[in-house]
Amino acid sequence: MKHHKTLLILRHGKSDWTTGLEDFSRPLIARGRLGSQKMGAWLKRQKLVPDYVLSSPAARARGTTEAACWAMGVSPKKICWDQRIYAAPVDALLAALADCPKSANCVMMVGHNPGLEELVHHLSQGPIAIPQDGKMLPTAAVAVLEFDGEWDKLRCGGASLLSLTRTGDVPDDLLTDIGEPPEEAAGGKSVEGSGPVPGHFYTQSGVLPYRRKNGQLQIMLVASRKGTRWVIPKGVRELELSLRESAVKEAQEEAGIGGLVDEQAIGVFDYKKWHGVCQVTVFPMAVTKSETDKTWEEAHRKRRWFSVKKALRRIDESGLRKLVKKLSQRFDGKQR
């Protein structure tokens, strides 16, 4: 008698490349932890809570597994830290899956690319529709597959790919369905109305990228993850970094840019998120370098230069518009 099984393949969340640590020890950044929580909350909402979890023991995979399992209410006792999954080819991943308990009907595997994407291709029946940016499993994305049989009988083309889901596809409000992790509750700053999101997630920083072209000031904006708004590169402050240092990281990751960043912030603006209010400290950046789409990790997002007038029309947050005007006035003053 064949048994219906579900396999969840989850890539680790966004990790920190600036620590200088070896690959195995590279941790998640704050956005990586949040994305992992969101994906866990989404899986719970879809009633796809695993009976058994296989995870690479690398720091970024471990952090992803712990965050996702906490969001789903999965006990740490159900997690198996399997060294075979770290930087593994398809054969090693299949061997790890073959050792899953026969009683497990839903298994989640947390690991790394390119192995996980190769595994999805190996198991799936028929061709897979790859998103326009060419990435099947960007960080914290999950593939859901189904098959009939046992874990030690998984074969090439033997599963149906039901869905590919990215963190950008999952609404932030889904986090309100879950409680705050004990370790975050103890160390996070309390924010009234912030719900389950750790308090320090409401302290953010970003850059206001600019350049001079033909004597005119231009502002770079990037598309939001859902592509519905134009924003500046910004994000949660990394606890071990200053606001300015964290802003520089966000510029590189979200917009693929670098440059000369003012020592002093030009100001702060607020916006509502996670049933609370985020405060973003903004540092002007004179852009001097820009990665190509091939090297920019988030190239699926658009980035574009605008005149000050057009940038003001595209920015939703009134506080950010004031900062753009302030920067423009500063340059007008220099021209006089």
C-alpha positions in Angstrom: 0.0 0.0 0.0 1.4 3.4 -1.0 1.5 6.2 1.4 0.9 9.9 0.5 3.9 12.0 1.5 4.7 15.8 1.5 8.2 17.2 1.2 9.0 20.8 2.1 12.3 22.1 0.7 13.3 25.3 2.5 16.4 27.3 1.6 18.1 29.1 4.5 17.3 32.7 5.1 19.5 35.7 4.2 22.9 35.4 5.8 25.6 37.9 6.8 28.6 38.0 4.4 30.5 40.7 6.4 31.4 38.8 9.5 34.6 37.3 8.2 33.6 33.9 9.5 34.0 30.8 7.5 31.1 29.7 5.4 29.8 27.1 7.9 29.6 29.6 10.7 28.0 32.5 8.8 24.8 33.6 10.6 21.5 35.0 9.5 21.0 38.7 9.4 17.9 40.2 11.0 15.9 40.1 7.8 16.9 36.5 7.3 15.4 35.6 10.7 12.2 37.5 10.0 11.9 35.8 6.6 12.3 32.4 8.2 9.6 33.2 10.7 7.3 34.4 8.0 7.8 31.2 6.0 7.1 29.1 9.1 3.9 31.1 9.7 2.8 30.6 6.1 3.4 26.8 6.3 1.3 26.7 9.4 -1.5 28.7 7.7 -1.4 26.2 4.8 -1.6 23.3 7.3 1.9 22.1 6.1 3.4 21.6 9.5 6.1 18.8 9.3 6.2 15.7 11.4 10.0 15.6 11.0 12.7 18.2 10.1 16.0 17.6 8.5 18.4 20.5 8.6 22.0 21.4 7.7 23.9 22.2 10.9 25.5 25.3 9.3 24.7 28.4 11.4 22.5 30.1 8.7 20.5 26.9 8.2 20.2 26.3 12.0 18.9 29.8 12.5 16.4 29.3 9.7 15.2 26.0 11.1 14.8 27.3 14.6 12.9 30.4 13.5 10.6 28.5 11.1 9.9 25.7 13.6 9.1 28.1 16.4 6.6 29.9 14.1 5.0 26.6 13.3 5.0 25.3 16.9 7.2 22.4 15.9 9.2 20.9 18.9 13.0 21.0 18.7 12.8 17.3 19.4 11.6 16.7 15.9 14.7 18.3 14.3 17.5 16.2 13.0 20.8 18.1 12.4 22.3 16.2 9.5 25.8 17.1 8.3 25.1 15.4 5.0 22.8 18.3 4.0 25.6 21.0 4.2 26.9 21.9 0.7 25.5 18.5 -0.5 24.8 17.1 -4.0 21.5 15.5 -4.8 22.7 11.9 -3.9 23.6 13.0 -0.4 20.2 14.8 0.1 18.3 11.7 -1.1 20.4 9.6 1.3 19.4 11.8 4.2 15.7 11.7 3.2 15.9 7.9 2.9 16.6 7.7 6.6 13.4 9.6 7.6 11.0 7.7 9.9 8.4 5.8 7.9 5.7 7.3 10.1 6.5 10.8 9.0 4.0 12.0 6.4 5.4 15.5 6.0 9.1 16.2 6.1 10.9 19.6 5.9 14.5 19.8 4.6 16.4 23.0 5.3 19.7 23.5 3.4 21.6 25.3 0.7 21.8 26.0 -3.0 22.6 24.7 -5.5 21.8 21.3 -4.0 18.2 22.1 -3.0 17.3 23.5 -6.4 18.9 20.5 -8.1 16.9 18.2 -5.8 13.6 20.0 -6.8 14.5 19.5 -10.5 15.5 15.9 -9.9 12.2 15.0 -8.1 9.7 17.0 -10.1 7.6 15.6 -12.9 7.9 17.7 -16.0 9.5 21.1 -16.5 9.5 23.8 -13.8 8.4 27.4 -14.5 11.3 29.4 -13.3 10.6 33.0 -12.1 11.7 35.9 -14.4 14.8 36.6 -12.2 16.1 33.0 -12.8 16.0 32.0 -9.2 13.9 29.0 -8.2 14.8 29.2 -4.5 16.1 32.5 -3.3 16.8 32.8 0.4 14.0 31.6 2.7 11.9 30.3 -0.2 10.1 27.0 0.0 9.1 24.3 -2.5 6.2 22.0 -1.7 6.2 18.5 -3.3 4.0 15.5 -3.0 4.6 11.9 -3.9 3.3 8.4 -3.2 5.6 5.9 -1.6 8.3 5.8 1.1 11.1 8.1 1.9 13.7 5.5 0.8 12.0 5.0 -2.5 12.2 8.6 -3.8 13.2 8.6 -7.5 13.8 11.0 -10.3 10.6 12.5 -11.6 8.6 10.8 -8.8 7.0 13.8 -7.2 4.6 16.6 -8.1 5.7 20.2 -7.4 2.7 21.9 -5.9 4.2 25.4 -5.2 7.2 27.7 -5.0 6.8 30.4 -2.5 9.1 33.3 -1.6 9.0 35.5 1.5 7.8 38.4 -0.7 4.7 36.4 -1.5 3.8 36.1 2.2 2.1 39.1 3.9 3.9 40.6 6.9 0.7 40.5 8.9 0.9 36.7 9.0 3.3 37.2 11.9 0.5 38.5 14.1 -0.9 34.9 14.2 2.1 33.8 16.3 3.7 34.8 19.6 7.0 36.4 20.3 10.0 34.0 20.7 11.0 33.9 24.4 14.6 34.9 23.6 13.5 37.9 21.6 10.9 38.9 24.2 13.6 39.0 26.9 16.1 41.0 24.8 13.9 43.0 22.5 12.7 46.6 23.1 9.0 46.7 24.0 7.0 48.6 21.4 3.3 49.3 22.0 1.2 47.6 19.4 4.1 45.8 17.8 2.6 42.4 18.4 4.9 39.4 18.0 7.7 41.1 16.1 10.9 41.6 18.2 11.1 45.2 19.4 14.5 45.9 17.8 12.9 45.2 14.3 11.3 48.6 14.6 14.6 50.4 14.7 15.8 50.7 11.1 18.2 52.6 8.9 18.7 53.2 5.3 20.5 55.4 2.7 19.2 58.1 0.4 21.2 57.4 -2.7 22.0 60.4 -5.0 24.2 61.5 -7.8 24.7 64.6 -9.9 24.1 64.3 -13.7 24.3 67.2 -16.1 24.3 69.5 -13.0 21.0 68.1 -11.7 20.5 66.1 -8.5 19.0 62.6 -9.0 17.7 60.2 -6.5 17.8 56.4 -6.7 14.7 54.4 -5.6 14.2 50.7 -5.5 11.0 48.7 -5.9 9.5 47.2 -2.8 9.7 43.4 -2.6 6.2 43.1 -4.0 6.9 45.7 -6.7 4.0 47.9 -5.6 5.9 50.9 -4.3 9.2 52.8 -4.7 11.3 53.0 -1.6 14.9 53.7 -0.5 17.2 50.8 0.5 16.5 50.3 4.2 16.1 47.5 6.8 16.3 46.4 10.4 19.4 47.6 12.2 21.8 44.7 12.8 22.4 44.7 16.6 26.2 44.4 16.3 26.4 47.4 13.9 25.8 51.1 14.1 22.8 52.6 12.3 25.1 53.9 9.6 27.0 50.6 9.2 23.7 48.8 8.9 22.4 51.3 6.3 25.5 50.7 4.2 24.8 46.9 4.2 21.2 47.5 3.2 22.4 49.6 0.2 24.6 46.9 -1.0 22.0 44.1 -0.5 18.8 45.8 -1.6 20.1 48.1 -4.3 23.5 46.7 -5.2 25.2 50.1 -4.7 28.0 51.6 -2.7 29.5 55.0 -2.2 30.3 57.9 0.1 28.0 57.9 3.1 27.6 61.0 5.4 28.7 60.5 8.9 25.6 62.2 10.2 22.0 61.2 9.3 19.9 63.7 7.4 16.9 62.8 9.5 14.4 60.1 10.5 11.0 59.1 9.1 8.3 56.7 10.4 6.1 54.2 8.6 3.6 51.6 9.9 4.4 47.9 9.8 3.7 44.8 11.9 0.9 46.7 13.8 3.6 49.1 15.0 5.7 52.1 13.9 9.1 51.6 12.4 11.6 54.5 12.7 14.1 54.8 9.9 17.3 56.8 10.3 18.5 58.0 6.9 22.0 58.7 5.7 22.7 60.4 2.4 24.9 58.3 0.0 26.8 59.7 -3.0 26.7 56.6 -5.2 30.1 55.7 -6.7 29.6 52.1 -7.7 26.7 49.9 -8.8 26.7 46.1 -9.3 25.4 44.5 -12.5 22.2 42.5 -12.5 24.4 39.4 -12.6 26.2 40.2 -9.3 23.4 42.1 -7.5 21.7 39.5 -5.2 18.2 41.1 -5.3 18.3 41.9 -9.1 14.6 40.8 -9.3 13.8 44.2 -7.8 13.9 47.3 -10.0 16.2 50.2 -9.2 15.9 53.5 -11.0 17.2 57.1 -11.0 14.7 59.9 -10.8 14.8 63.6 -10.8 13.9 65.1 -7.4 10.5 66.1 -8.7 9.7 62.7 -10.0 11.1 60.9 -6.9 8.8 63.0 -4.7 5.8 61.9 -6.7 6.6 58.2 -6.3 7.4 58.1 -2.6 4.5 57.3 -0.3 5.9 58.3 3.1 5.5 62.0 3.8 8.5 61.9 6.2 10.8 60.5 3.5 9.6 63.1 1.0 10.7 65.8 3.5 14.2 64.3 3.7 14.4 64.3 -0.1 13.5 67.9 -0.1 16.0 68.6 2.6 18.8 67.0 0.5 17.7 68.9 -2.6 17.8 72.2 -0.6 21.3 71.4 0.6 22.5 71.0 -3.0 20.6 74.1 -4.1 22.5 76.0 -1.4 25.8 74.7 -2.7 25.0 75.9 -6.2 24.4 79.5 -5.2 
